[in-house]
Amino acid sequence: MPEEGLLPSRNGPFPFLYMDGIVNRWFSYSRTVDYLMKLQSADELTLKKCLPCEGGVDPCTLGEAEAQLGELSGWYLTHDGQRIRKDWCVKSFMAGMQFFNRCAELAEEDGHHPDLHLEGYRNLSVELWTHAIGGLSENDFILAAKIDQIPIKLDK
């Protein structure tokens, strides 16, 4: 059942309709509909699929990103809070390439593509951001949670 009420915002309280983990905000003078990102566990994020983003929505706020990162192990903000990144040191070059191939398969399945970095043959990084909005969206956190489930052979 949808829940209705008022939520605080930077511009004063606004009416909302809460359904399926998304707070939908609307204004009587506009047809604009946007949402505030709900804090979700990594397990909740992995059950979701990335949604196409063509722009026209604001990236999540720094506070929303920091809160959501608390649910993801090892990911951190870069580029003034516009991207998230995680680093690994893997056992071998081939272990890194296998991990990147799995990341690529996952990215294609979800339609959201990370930047993959390999340096010094064993140092891997994955960086996520939603290019269409120049910042972070729920898609980035969904894909980060799914990437965390990919087996990886780490250097011990």
C-alpha positions, 0 to 999 in steps of 0.5 A: 500500500502506498504511504502518503505524507510530508517530508522535509526538504531544502525547500520546505516540506513536500507531499510524497507518495512512498512505493517500492522503496522510492519516495516520489515527489510531486508539485501541484504547479508542475508535472515534474516528478523526482525521487529521493534515494532511500537508504538500502542494504547491499542485499536489497540493492542486489535484488534491483536492476539498473534503470535507464537514465537519460538525464533530466534528474538530479544526482543524489546528494553528498549526504545520500551518497555517504549514507548509502556507502555505509552499506557497501564495503570498501567503496569510497567517493571520488571527484568531489562526491560525483563518483564511487570507487573501489580498489583491489590487489589481485593474485595475478594479472589473469585473476584481474582480467577474469574479474573484469570480464565478470564485471563487463558481463554484469554491466551489460546485463544491467545496462550500466557500465563502470570505468575499469582500471588496471595498473601495475598488472595486479591493481584493479579499480572500478569507478561508477557514476551516471554519465547522463547526470554527471553524478551518482544515481541509485544505479551506481549503488546497485551495480556496486553491490552486485560487483561485490558479489563477484568472486575475486582472487585477492593477493594475500 
